[in-house]
Amino acid sequence: MTSKEFDILTLLIANPKRVFTYELITDLVWKEDCDFYSRKAIHNHISKLRKKLRFEPDLPNYIESVAGIGYKFEHL
């Protein structure tokens, strides 16, 4: 897991069910470098995280997309 993936996961897990916008994730994770990252970059990190969190094919996706807004973590 990369450091950015870890930071995103930590943010989501610490705030279960809270929806984080793409912009807020970018501001909180990338801080001063946030102008260089797009929604696509966030999407790519989330996609990789989902694959790493899915140990078994029948496990749910813990990170849920909120259409047009961002992402949230659905706890166990």
Jmol script that loads the backbone (N, CA, C; Angstrom):
load data "model"
ATOM      1  N   MET A   1       0.855  -1.169   0.000  1.00  0.00           N
ATOM      2  CA  MET A   1       0.000   0.000   0.000  1.00  0.00           C
ATOM      3  C   MET A   1       0.906   1.239   0.000  1.00  0.00           C
ATOM      4  N   THR A   2       0.595   2.172  -0.876  1.00  0.00           N
ATOM      5  CA  THR A   2       1.385   3.401  -0.936  1.00  0.00           C
ATOM      6  C   THR A   2       1.014   4.326   0.225  1.00  0.00           C
ATOM      7  N   SER A   3       1.844   5.319   0.450  1.00  0.00           N
ATOM      8  CA  SER A   3       1.567   6.247   1.553  1.00  0.00           C
ATOM      9  C   SER A   3       0.282   7.042   1.304  1.00  0.00           C
ATOM     10  N   LYS A   4       0.017   7.409   0.064  1.00  0.00           N
ATOM     11  CA  LYS A   4      -1.213   8.150  -0.250  1.00  0.00           C
ATOM     12  C   LYS A   4      -2.438   7.255  -0.078  1.00  0.00           C
ATOM     13  N   GLU A   5      -2.342   6.003  -0.496  1.00  0.00           N
ATOM     14  CA  GLU A   5      -3.452   5.063  -0.285  1.00  0.00           C
ATOM     15  C   GLU A   5      -3.718   4.906   1.209  1.00  0.00           C
ATOM     16  N   PHE A   6      -2.645   4.789   1.984  1.00  0.00           N
ATOM     17  CA  PHE A   6      -2.789   4.664   3.434  1.00  0.00           C
ATOM     18  C   PHE A   6      -3.458   5.905   4.025  1.00  0.00           C
ATOM     19  N   ASP A   7      -3.047   7.074   3.578  1.00  0.00           N
ATOM     20  CA  ASP A   7      -3.636   8.324   4.075  1.00  0.00           C
ATOM     21  C   ASP A   7      -5.124   8.416   3.743  1.00  0.00           C
ATOM     22  N   ILE A   8      -5.489   8.033   2.529  1.00  0.00           N
ATOM     23  CA  ILE A   8      -6.904   8.054   2.127  1.00  0.00           C
ATOM     24  C   ILE A   8      -7.699   7.067   2.965  1.00  0.00           C
ATOM     25  N   LEU A   9      -7.176   5.854   3.115  1.00  0.00           N
ATOM     26  CA  LEU A   9      -7.868   4.826   3.889  1.00  0.00           C
ATOM     27  C   LEU A   9      -8.027   5.253   5.345  1.00  0.00           C
ATOM     28  N   THR A  10      -6.990   5.812   5.929  1.00  0.00           N
ATOM     29  CA  THR A  10      -7.053   6.288   7.314  1.00  0.00           C
ATOM     30  C   THR A  10      -8.129   7.358   7.473  1.00  0.00           C
ATOM     31  N   LEU A  11      -8.176   8.284   6.532  1.00  0.00           N
ATOM     32  CA  LEU A  11      -9.183   9.344   6.551  1.00  0.00           C
ATOM     33  C   LEU A  11     -10.594   8.762   6.511  1.00  0.00           C
ATOM     34  N   LEU A  12     -10.823   7.822   5.612  1.00  0.00           N
ATOM     35  CA  LEU A  12     -12.160   7.239   5.458  1.00  0.00           C
ATOM     36  C   LEU A  12     -12.554   6.376   6.656  1.00  0.00           C
ATOM     37  N   ILE A  13     -11.624   5.556   7.141  1.00  0.00           N
ATOM     38  CA  ILE A  13     -11.924   4.672   8.274  1.00  0.00           C
ATOM     39  C   ILE A  13     -12.190   5.478   9.549  1.00  0.00           C
ATOM     40  N   ALA A  14     -11.464   6.560   9.735  1.00  0.00           N
ATOM     41  CA  ALA A  14     -11.639   7.385  10.939  1.00  0.00           C
ATOM     42  C   ALA A  14     -12.987   8.099  10.961  1.00  0.00           C
ATOM     43  N   ASN A  15     -13.640   8.155   9.808  1.00  0.00           N
ATOM     44  CA  ASN A  15     -14.920   8.863   9.688  1.00  0.00           C
ATOM     45  C   ASN A  15     -15.933   8.008   8.933  1.00  0.00           C
ATOM     46  N   PRO A  16     -16.308   6.848   9.493  1.00  0.00           N
ATOM     47  CA  PRO A  16     -17.209   5.950   8.760  1.00  0.00           C
ATOM     48  C   PRO A  16     -18.535   6.621   8.407  1.00  0.00           C
ATOM     49  N   LYS A  17     -18.989   6.323   7.223  1.00  0.00           N
ATOM     50  CA  LYS A  17     -20.258   6.801   6.667  1.00  0.00           C
ATOM     51  C   LYS A  17     -20.259   8.286   6.318  1.00  0.00           C
ATOM     52  N   ARG A  18     -19.190   8.998   6.611  1.00  0.00           N
ATOM     53  CA  ARG A  18     -19.100  10.408   6.215  1.00  0.00           C
ATOM     54  C   ARG A  18     -18.658  10.470   4.754  1.00  0.00           C
ATOM     55  N   VAL A  19     -19.337  11.276   3.981  1.00  0.00           N
ATOM     56  CA  VAL A  19     -18.991  11.432   2.572  1.00  0.00           C
ATOM     57  C   VAL A  19     -17.907  12.499   2.441  1.00  0.00           C
ATOM     58  N   PHE A  20     -16.819  12.117   1.786  1.00  0.00           N
ATOM     59  CA  PHE A  20     -15.735  13.051   1.507  1.00  0.00           C
ATOM     60  C   PHE A  20     -15.762  13.398   0.033  1.00  0.00           C
ATOM     61  N   THR A  21     -15.813  14.685  -0.264  1.00  0.00           N
ATOM     62  CA  THR A  21     -15.781  15.117  -1.657  1.00  0.00           C
ATOM     63  C   THR A  21     -14.378  14.887  -2.210  1.00  0.00           C
ATOM     64  N   TYR A  22     -14.298  14.862  -3.529  1.00  0.00           N
ATOM     65  CA  TYR A  22     -12.995  14.727  -4.179  1.00  0.00           C
ATOM     66  C   TYR A  22     -12.065  15.849  -3.722  1.00  0.00           C
ATOM     67  N   GLU A  23     -12.612  17.055  -3.661  1.00  0.00           N
ATOM     68  CA  GLU A  23     -11.817  18.219  -3.290  1.00  0.00           C
ATOM     69  C   GLU A  23     -11.302  18.121  -1.857  1.00  0.00           C
ATOM     70  N   LEU A  24     -12.148  17.652  -0.945  1.00  0.00           N
ATOM     71  CA  LEU A  24     -11.731  17.533   0.449  1.00  0.00           C
ATOM     72  C   LEU A  24     -10.659  16.458   0.607  1.00  0.00           C
ATOM     73  N   ILE A  25     -10.824  15.334  -0.070  1.00  0.00           N
ATOM     74  CA  ILE A  25      -9.795  14.287  -0.029  1.00  0.00           C
ATOM     75  C   ILE A  25      -8.477  14.851  -0.543  1.00  0.00           C
ATOM     76  N   THR A  26      -8.542  15.565  -1.644  1.00  0.00           N
ATOM     77  CA  THR A  26      -7.327  16.153  -2.218  1.00  0.00           C
ATOM     78  C   THR A  26      -6.679  17.124  -1.238  1.00  0.00           C
ATOM     79  N   ASP A  27      -7.464  18.000  -0.641  1.00  0.00           N
ATOM     80  CA  ASP A  27      -6.924  18.983   0.315  1.00  0.00           C
ATOM     81  C   ASP A  27      -6.299  18.313   1.537  1.00  0.00           C
ATOM     82  N   LEU A  28      -6.965  17.286   2.078  1.00  0.00           N
ATOM     83  CA  LEU A  28      -6.495  16.652   3.310  1.00  0.00           C
ATOM     84  C   LEU A  28      -5.327  15.697   3.093  1.00  0.00           C
ATOM     85  N   VAL A  29      -5.276  15.056   1.946  1.00  0.00           N
ATOM     86  CA  VAL A  29      -4.226  14.061   1.697  1.00  0.00           C
ATOM     87  C   VAL A  29      -3.000  14.675   1.020  1.00  0.00           C
ATOM     88  N   TRP A  30      -3.219  15.520   0.020  1.00  0.00           N
ATOM     89  CA  TRP A  30      -2.090  16.084  -0.722  1.00  0.00           C
ATOM     90  C   TRP A  30      -1.650  17.436  -0.194  1.00  0.00           C
ATOM     91  N   LYS A  31      -2.471  18.077   0.572  1.00  0.00           N
ATOM     92  CA  LYS A  31      -2.201  19.371   1.204  1.00  0.00           C
ATOM     93  C   LYS A  31      -1.686  20.407   0.210  1.00  0.00           C
ATOM     94  N   GLU A  32      -0.416  20.793   0.316  1.00  0.00           N
ATOM     95  CA  GLU A  32       0.089  21.884  -0.524  1.00  0.00           C
ATOM     96  C   GLU A  32       0.189  21.529  -2.003  1.00  0.00           C
ATOM     97  N   ASP A  33       0.224  20.260  -2.349  1.00  0.00           N
ATOM     98  CA  ASP A  33       0.330  19.838  -3.751  1.00  0.00           C
ATOM     99  C   ASP A  33      -1.026  19.576  -4.392  1.00  0.00           C
ATOM    100  N   CYS A  34      -2.102  19.968  -3.744  1.00  0.00           N
ATOM    101  CA  CYS A  34      -3.437  19.569  -4.188  1.00  0.00           C
ATOM    102  C   CYS A  34      -3.837  20.127  -5.549  1.00  0.00           C
ATOM    103  N   ASP A  35      -3.215  21.203  -6.000  1.00  0.00           N
ATOM    104  CA  ASP A  35      -3.579  21.780  -7.296  1.00  0.00           C
ATOM    105  C   ASP A  35      -3.214  20.876  -8.466  1.00  0.00           C
ATOM    106  N   PHE A  36      -2.320  19.929  -8.243  1.00  0.00           N
ATOM    107  CA  PHE A  36      -1.831  19.081  -9.322  1.00  0.00           C
ATOM    108  C   PHE A  36      -2.607  17.776  -9.473  1.00  0.00           C
ATOM    109  N   TYR A  37      -3.579  17.524  -8.602  1.00  0.00           N
ATOM    110  CA  TYR A  37      -4.292  16.255  -8.628  1.00  0.00           C
ATOM    111  C   TYR A  37      -5.736  16.441  -9.065  1.00  0.00           C
ATOM    112  N   SER A  38      -6.235  15.476  -9.799  1.00  0.00           N
ATOM    113  CA  SER A  38      -7.585  15.552 -10.353  1.00  0.00           C
ATOM    114  C   SER A  38      -8.470  14.482  -9.731  1.00  0.00           C
ATOM    115  N   ARG A  39      -9.732  14.519 -10.102  1.00  0.00           N
ATOM    116  CA  ARG A  39     -10.666  13.471  -9.669  1.00  0.00           C
ATOM    117  C   ARG A  39     -10.194  12.103 -10.151  1.00  0.00           C
ATOM    118  N   LYS A  40      -9.593  12.072 -11.321  1.00  0.00           N
ATOM    119  CA  LYS A  40      -9.104  10.804 -11.881  1.00  0.00           C
ATOM    120  C   LYS A  40      -8.012  10.212 -10.992  1.00  0.00           C
ATOM    121  N   ALA A  41      -7.150  11.051 -10.449  1.00  0.00           N
ATOM    122  CA  ALA A  41      -6.103  10.570  -9.547  1.00  0.00           C
ATOM    123  C   ALA A  41      -6.718   9.958  -8.291  1.00  0.00           C
ATOM    124  N   ILE A  42      -7.721  10.628  -7.729  1.00  0.00           N
ATOM    125  CA  ILE A  42      -8.415  10.094  -6.551  1.00  0.00           C
ATOM    126  C   ILE A  42      -9.072   8.768  -6.911  1.00  0.00           C
ATOM    127  N   HIS A  43      -9.753   8.741  -8.043  1.00  0.00           N
ATOM    128  CA  HIS A  43     -10.422   7.521  -8.498  1.00  0.00           C
ATOM    129  C   HIS A  43      -9.423   6.370  -8.621  1.00  0.00           C
ATOM    130  N   ASN A  44      -8.260   6.627  -9.177  1.00  0.00           N
ATOM    131  CA  ASN A  44      -7.250   5.578  -9.342  1.00  0.00           C
ATOM    132  C   ASN A  44      -6.767   5.050  -7.996  1.00  0.00           C
ATOM    133  N   HIS A  45      -6.543   5.932  -7.044  1.00  0.00           N
ATOM    134  CA  HIS A  45      -6.114   5.494  -5.712  1.00  0.00           C
ATOM    135  C   HIS A  45      -7.210   4.666  -5.033  1.00  0.00           C
ATOM    136  N   ILE A  46      -8.450   5.094  -5.140  1.00  0.00           N
ATOM    137  CA  ILE A  46      -9.571   4.362  -4.539  1.00  0.00           C
ATOM    138  C   ILE A  46      -9.710   2.989  -5.191  1.00  0.00           C
ATOM    139  N   SER A  47      -9.568   2.934  -6.498  1.00  0.00           N
ATOM    140  CA  SER A  47      -9.668   1.664  -7.219  1.00  0.00           C
ATOM    141  C   SER A  47      -8.606   0.676  -6.729  1.00  0.00           C
ATOM    142  N   LYS A  48      -7.390   1.143  -6.568  1.00  0.00           N
ATOM    143  CA  LYS A  48      -6.309   0.281  -6.071  1.00  0.00           C
ATOM    144  C   LYS A  48      -6.571  -0.151  -4.634  1.00  0.00           C
ATOM    145  N   LEU A  49      -7.081   0.769  -3.812  1.00  0.00           N
ATOM    146  CA  LEU A  49      -7.414   0.428  -2.425  1.00  0.00           C
ATOM    147  C   LEU A  49      -8.489  -0.648  -2.358  1.00  0.00           C
ATOM    148  N   ARG A  50      -9.510  -0.507  -3.184  1.00  0.00           N
ATOM    149  CA  ARG A  50     -10.593  -1.498  -3.194  1.00  0.00           C
ATOM    150  C   ARG A  50     -10.055  -2.884  -3.523  1.00  0.00           C
ATOM    151  N   LYS A  51      -9.168  -2.960  -4.485  1.00  0.00           N
ATOM    152  CA  LYS A  51      -8.577  -4.253  -4.858  1.00  0.00           C
ATOM    153  C   LYS A  51      -7.771  -4.834  -3.708  1.00  0.00           C
ATOM    154  N   LYS A  52      -7.049  -4.001  -3.002  1.00  0.00           N
ATOM    155  CA  LYS A  52      -6.220  -4.470  -1.888  1.00  0.00           C
ATOM    156  C   LYS A  52      -7.055  -4.875  -0.678  1.00  0.00           C
ATOM    157  N   LEU A  53      -8.215  -4.268  -0.503  1.00  0.00           N
ATOM    158  CA  LEU A  53      -9.077  -4.591   0.638  1.00  0.00           C
ATOM    159  C   LEU A  53      -9.957  -5.808   0.387  1.00  0.00           C
ATOM    160  N   ARG A  54     -10.004  -6.255  -0.832  1.00  0.00           N
ATOM    161  CA  ARG A  54     -10.881  -7.369  -1.185  1.00  0.00           C
ATOM    162  C   ARG A  54     -10.094  -8.675  -1.176  1.00  0.00           C
ATOM    163  N   PHE A  55      -9.997  -9.288  -0.014  1.00  0.00           N
ATOM    164  CA  PHE A  55      -9.222 -10.518   0.133  1.00  0.00           C
ATOM    165  C   PHE A  55      -9.935 -11.704  -0.502  1.00  0.00           C
ATOM    166  N   GLU A  56     -11.241 -11.681  -0.499  1.00  0.00           N
ATOM    167  CA  GLU A  56     -12.077 -12.742  -1.067  1.00  0.00           C
ATOM    168  C   GLU A  56     -13.042 -12.108  -2.057  1.00  0.00           C
ATOM    169  N   PRO A  57     -13.370 -12.820  -3.138  1.00  0.00           N
ATOM    170  CA  PRO A  57     -14.269 -12.239  -4.144  1.00  0.00           C
ATOM    171  C   PRO A  57     -15.666 -11.902  -3.628  1.00  0.00           C
ATOM    172  N   ASP A  58     -16.120 -12.597  -2.590  1.00  0.00           N
ATOM    173  CA  ASP A  58     -17.478 -12.357  -2.102  1.00  0.00           C
ATOM    174  C   ASP A  58     -17.549 -11.279  -1.012  1.00  0.00           C
ATOM    175  N   LEU A  59     -16.420 -10.669  -0.662  1.00  0.00           N
ATOM    176  CA  LEU A  59     -16.435  -9.583   0.316  1.00  0.00           C
ATOM    177  C   LEU A  59     -16.995  -8.315  -0.320  1.00  0.00           C
ATOM    178  N   PRO A  60     -17.660  -7.486   0.465  1.00  0.00           N
ATOM    179  CA  PRO A  60     -18.217  -6.237  -0.096  1.00  0.00           C
ATOM    180  C   PRO A  60     -17.120  -5.204  -0.336  1.00  0.00           C
ATOM    181  N   ASN A  61     -17.445  -4.199  -1.113  1.00  0.00           N
ATOM    182  CA  ASN A  61     -16.566  -3.038  -1.248  1.00  0.00           C
ATOM    183  C   ASN A  61     -16.822  -2.154  -0.044  1.00  0.00           C
ATOM    184  N   TYR A  62     -15.815  -1.962   0.778  1.00  0.00           N
ATOM    185  CA  TYR A  62     -15.985  -1.145   1.973  1.00  0.00           C
ATOM    186  C   TYR A  62     -15.981   0.340   1.646  1.00  0.00           C
ATOM    187  N   ILE A  63     -15.320   0.692   0.556  1.00  0.00           N
ATOM    188  CA  ILE A  63     -15.290   2.087   0.128  1.00  0.00           C
ATOM    189  C   ILE A  63     -16.351   2.255  -0.946  1.00  0.00           C
ATOM    190  N   GLU A  64     -17.343   3.067  -0.652  1.00  0.00           N
ATOM    191  CA  GLU A  64     -18.452   3.265  -1.585  1.00  0.00           C
ATOM    192  C   GLU A  64     -18.340   4.604  -2.296  1.00  0.00           C
ATOM    193  N   SER A  65     -18.713   4.595  -3.565  1.00  0.00           N
ATOM    194  CA  SER A  65     -18.780   5.828  -4.347  1.00  0.00           C
ATOM    195  C   SER A  65     -20.100   6.527  -4.063  1.00  0.00           C
ATOM    196  N   VAL A  66     -20.047   7.827  -3.973  1.00  0.00           N
ATOM    197  CA  VAL A  66     -21.250   8.645  -3.881  1.00  0.00           C
ATOM    198  C   VAL A  66     -21.249   9.461  -5.168  1.00  0.00           C
ATOM    199  N   ALA A  67     -22.126   9.096  -6.075  1.00  0.00           N
ATOM    200  CA  ALA A  67     -22.111   9.616  -7.446  1.00  0.00           C
ATOM    201  C   ALA A  67     -21.975  11.134  -7.519  1.00  0.00           C
ATOM    202  N   GLY A  68     -20.957  11.565  -8.239  1.00  0.00           N
ATOM    203  CA  GLY A  68     -20.739  12.981  -8.471  1.00  0.00           C
ATOM    204  C   GLY A  68     -20.208  13.771  -7.292  1.00  0.00           C
ATOM    205  N   ILE A  69     -20.036  13.098  -6.143  1.00  0.00           N
ATOM    206  CA  ILE A  69     -19.611  13.811  -4.935  1.00  0.00           C
ATOM    207  C   ILE A  69     -18.244  13.339  -4.451  1.00  0.00           C
ATOM    208  N   GLY A  70     -18.118  12.033  -4.170  1.00  0.00           N
ATOM    209  CA  GLY A  70     -16.861  11.518  -3.643  1.00  0.00           C
ATOM    210  C   GLY A  70     -17.001  10.098  -3.142  1.00  0.00           C
ATOM    211  N   TYR A  71     -16.474   9.849  -1.932  1.00  0.00           N
ATOM    212  CA  TYR A  71     -16.431   8.493  -1.396  1.00  0.00           C
ATOM    213  C   TYR A  71     -16.733   8.482   0.097  1.00  0.00           C
ATOM    214  N   LYS A  72     -17.147   7.294   0.573  1.00  0.00           N
ATOM    215  CA  LYS A  72     -17.339   7.093   2.009  1.00  0.00           C
ATOM    216  C   LYS A  72     -16.960   5.664   2.345  1.00  0.00           C
ATOM    217  N   PHE A  73     -16.662   5.432   3.621  1.00  0.00           N
ATOM    218  CA  PHE A  73     -16.314   4.105   4.107  1.00  0.00           C
ATOM    219  C   PHE A  73     -17.509   3.537   4.847  1.00  0.00           C
ATOM    220  N   GLU A  74     -17.945   2.368   4.423  1.00  0.00           N
ATOM    221  CA  GLU A  74     -19.015   1.650   5.123  1.00  0.00           C
ATOM    222  C   GLU A  74     -18.346   0.644   6.039  1.00  0.00           C
ATOM    223  N   HIS A  75     -18.447   0.863   7.330  1.00  0.00           N
ATOM    224  CA  HIS A  75     -17.772  -0.038   8.268  1.00  0.00           C
ATOM    225  C   HIS A  75     -18.453  -1.396   8.332  1.00  0.00           C
ATOM    226  N   LEU A  76     -17.772  -2.300   8.972  1.00  0.00           N
ATOM    227  CA  LEU A  76     -18.218  -3.699   9.045  1.00  0.00           C
ATOM    228  C   LEU A  76     -19.493  -3.860   9.826  1.00  0.00           C
TER     229      LEU A  76
END
end "model"
wireframe off; spacefill off
backbone 0.3
color backbone group
